[in-house]
């Protein structure tokens, strides 16, 4: 039976995480917009993309400021893109889903939320630019290994390290083989690093599930594009990062529900 004090602390942490989630989403939006272009992330103030008006504190409150300003810049009246509330809502949904499916008293839930936020950012960037920046994938990989060093339960440290190595080696080999046969790149190096990061979070044993889920996701994405009238051909580029990220996070959530694989 959980002590009353422990239960109160757990509920407080859950509330704090959900309250912070939209602000985290706002920061993720900055990463998505600036990181692929090499722009400063933490040193430059947020501005209106149309008139370059520097946003004040009240204009930086996630979701609420957008609603109060009716989706328009206070200075020039230009409509603010839906990207900003969308990423803030998505980051909140990541936290809410993890807290709903995982044991709120488990220390692993916080890692799952952090992983979800990282994968959300990488997916968005890859979908828009076909890039998976090392500045995000490598810290994500180290985070998974660090979780294995700190927490005793879940995938073992050995499983995480071998999962990271196997994930990188497998997709790197597939990419090299594809290029040798077809004479062009089929997978980017970022995909191999992303699967390596995933292996560090879910362990070696879960990688087959991750790859199966990512493949199914990629097939569904291709069908959606075809249904929307897009002609599919051999040289068409499809971002595989979002498919990998989605499968990785679902696998991690299922480890909470079904136990560690």
C-alpha positions in Angstrom: 0.0 0.0 0.0 1.4 3.4 -1.0 1.9 5.8 1.8 -0.2 9.0 1.8 2.9 11.2 1.6 4.4 9.3 -1.3 1.1 9.4 -3.1 0.8 13.1 -2.7 4.3 13.6 -4.0 3.6 11.4 -7.0 0.4 13.4 -7.9 2.4 16.6 -7.4 5.1 15.5 -9.8 2.5 14.4 -12.3 0.8 17.8 -12.2 4.1 19.6 -12.5 5.1 17.6 -15.5 1.8 18.3 -17.2 2.0 22.0 -16.4 5.5 22.2 -17.8 4.8 20.3 -20.9 3.4 23.2 -23.0 6.5 25.3 -22.1 8.7 22.4 -23.1 6.7 22.2 -26.4 7.4 25.9 -27.0 11.1 25.2 -26.6 10.9 22.2 -28.9 9.3 24.5 -31.4 12.4 26.7 -31.2 14.7 23.7 -31.8 12.6 22.6 -34.8 12.7 26.0 -36.4 16.3 27.0 -35.7 18.5 23.9 -35.3 18.4 22.6 -38.9 19.4 26.1 -40.1 22.3 26.5 -37.7 20.5 29.4 -35.9 21.1 30.2 -32.2 18.7 28.4 -29.9 19.2 29.8 -26.5 20.8 33.2 -27.1 18.2 34.9 -29.3 14.8 36.3 -28.1 11.7 34.9 -29.7 10.3 37.2 -32.4 7.3 37.5 -34.8 8.3 35.8 -38.0 6.6 38.6 -40.0 7.5 41.9 -38.3 10.3 40.7 -36.0 8.6 42.2 -33.0 10.3 40.8 -29.9 7.8 38.8 -27.9 7.1 39.9 -24.3 6.6 37.5 -21.3 2.8 37.5 -21.7 3.2 36.6 -25.4 5.3 33.6 -24.6 2.7 31.8 -22.4 2.1 28.6 -24.4 -1.5 28.0 -25.8 -3.0 30.8 -23.6 -1.3 33.6 -25.4 -2.3 32.2 -28.8 -5.9 32.0 -27.6 -6.0 35.5 -26.1 -4.4 37.0 -29.2 -6.8 35.0 -31.4 -3.8 33.6 -33.3 -2.4 36.9 -34.4 0.7 38.9 -33.7 -0.1 41.7 -31.2 2.2 44.1 -33.0 1.4 43.7 -36.7 -1.8 41.5 -36.7 -0.3 38.8 -38.9 -1.8 35.4 -38.4 0.5 33.1 -36.3 1.0 29.7 -37.8 -0.7 26.7 -36.3 2.8 25.1 -35.8 3.2 26.8 -32.5 0.1 25.6 -30.7 0.4 22.3 -32.5 3.9 21.5 -31.1 2.8 22.7 -27.6 -0.2 20.4 -27.7 1.8 17.5 -29.0 4.4 17.8 -26.2 1.5 17.9 -23.6 -0.1 14.8 -25.2 3.2 13.0 -25.0 3.4 13.7 -21.2 -0.3 12.9 -20.7 -0.1 9.5 -22.5 3.0 8.4 -20.7 1.5 9.2 -17.3 -1.7 7.5 -18.3 -0.1 4.2 -19.4 2.9 4.0 -17.1 2.9 3.5 -13.3 3.1 7.1 -12.1 5.2 6.0 -9.1 7.8 4.4 -11.5 11.0 6.5 -12.1 11.0 5.2 -15.6 7.9 7.4 -16.5 10.1 10.5 -16.5 12.6 9.0 -18.9 9.7 7.9 -21.1 8.4 11.5 -21.3 11.9 12.9 -22.1 12.3 10.2 -24.8 8.9 11.1 -26.2 9.8 14.8 -26.4 13.1 14.0 -28.1 11.5 11.7 -30.6 8.8 14.3 -31.3 11.4 16.9 -32.1 13.5 14.7 -34.3 10.4 13.4 -36.2 9.2 17.0 -36.9 12.6 18.0 -38.2 13.1 15.0 -40.3 9.6 15.3 -41.8 10.3 18.9 -42.9 14.0 18.8 -43.8 15.1 15.1 -44.1 17.6 15.8 -41.3 18.2 14.1 -38.0 20.7 16.4 -36.2 23.5 14.8 -34.2 22.9 17.5 -31.6 19.7 15.7 -30.7 20.3 12.0 -31.5 23.6 11.7 -29.7 22.4 13.2 -26.4 19.3 11.0 -26.7 21.5 7.9 -27.0 23.6 8.9 -23.9 20.4 9.5 -22.0 19.2 6.0 -22.5 22.6 4.6 -21.4 22.6 6.9 -18.4 19.1 5.7 -17.4 20.5 2.1 -17.4 23.3 3.2 -15.1 21.0 4.9 -12.6 18.0 2.6 -12.5 18.2 -1.1 -11.7 15.0 -2.3 -13.3 14.1 -2.2 -16.9 16.5 -3.2 -19.7 19.9 -4.0 -18.3 22.8 -1.7 -19.1 24.3 -4.5 -21.2 21.1 -4.8 -23.2 21.0 -1.1 -23.8 24.6 -0.8 -24.9 24.4 -3.8 -27.2 21.0 -2.5 -28.5 22.6 0.8 -29.4 25.5 -0.9 -31.2 23.2 -3.4 -33.0 20.8 -0.7 -34.1 23.5 1.5 -35.5 25.3 -1.5 -37.2 22.1 -2.9 -38.7 20.9 0.3 -40.4 24.4 1.3 -41.4 24.8 -2.1 -43.1 21.5 -1.8 -44.8 22.3 1.7 -46.1 25.7 0.5 -47.4 24.2 -2.5 -49.1 21.5 -0.4 -50.7 24.0 2.1 -52.0 26.2 -0.6 -53.4 23.3 -2.2 -55.3 21.3 0.8 -56.4 24.2 3.4 -56.6 22.4 5.9 -54.4 21.7 6.5 -50.7 18.6 4.8 -49.4 18.9 5.6 -45.7 20.6 8.5 -44.1 23.2 8.2 -41.4 20.8 9.9 -39.0 18.4 6.9 -39.2 21.2 4.5 -37.9 22.0 6.9 -35.1 18.3 7.2 -34.2 17.9 3.5 -34.0 21.1 3.3 -31.9 19.5 5.9 -29.5 16.3 3.8 -29.4 18.3 0.6 -28.6 19.8 2.5 -25.6 16.3 3.2 -24.3 14.4 -0.1 -25.0 17.2 -2.6 -25.1 18.5 -5.2 -27.6 15.5 -7.6 -27.2 13.0 -4.9 -28.3 14.7 -3.9 -31.5 12.9 -6.5 -33.7 9.6 -5.0 -32.6 10.8 -1.5 -33.3 11.9 -2.3 -36.8 8.7 -4.2 -37.6 6.6 -1.3 -36.3 8.7 1.3 -38.3 8.4 -0.8 -41.5 4.6 -1.0 -41.1 4.5 2.7 -40.4 6.5 3.5 -43.5 4.2 1.3 -45.6 1.2 3.1 -44.2 2.8 6.5 -44.9 3.4 5.5 -48.5 -0.2 4.4 -48.9 -1.5 7.7 -47.5 0.6 9.6 -50.0 -0.6 7.4 -52.8 -4.3 8.0 -51.7 -3.7 11.7 -51.8 -2.7 11.4 -55.4 1.1 11.4 -55.1 2.8 9.1 -57.6 5.0 6.7 -55.8 8.3 5.7 -57.6 11.6 4.1 -56.8 13.5 7.4 -56.4 10.9 9.0 -54.1 12.3 10.2 -50.8 10.2 9.3 -47.7 11.4 10.3 -44.2 12.0 7.2 -42.2 12.9 9.0 -39.0 9.3 9.7 -38.0 8.4 6.0 -38.5 11.4 4.9 -36.4 10.6 7.4 -33.7 6.9 6.5 -33.5 7.7 2.8 -33.3 10.3 3.4 -30.6 8.1 5.4 -28.4 5.1 2.9 -28.8 7.5 0.1 -27.9 8.7 2.0 -24.8 5.1 2.6 -23.7 4.2 -1.1 -24.2 7.2 -2.0 -22.0 5.4 -0.1 -19.2 2.1 -1.9 -19.9 3.4 -5.4 -20.6 6.6 -5.4 -18.6 10.2 -5.0 -19.9 10.9 -7.2 -22.9 
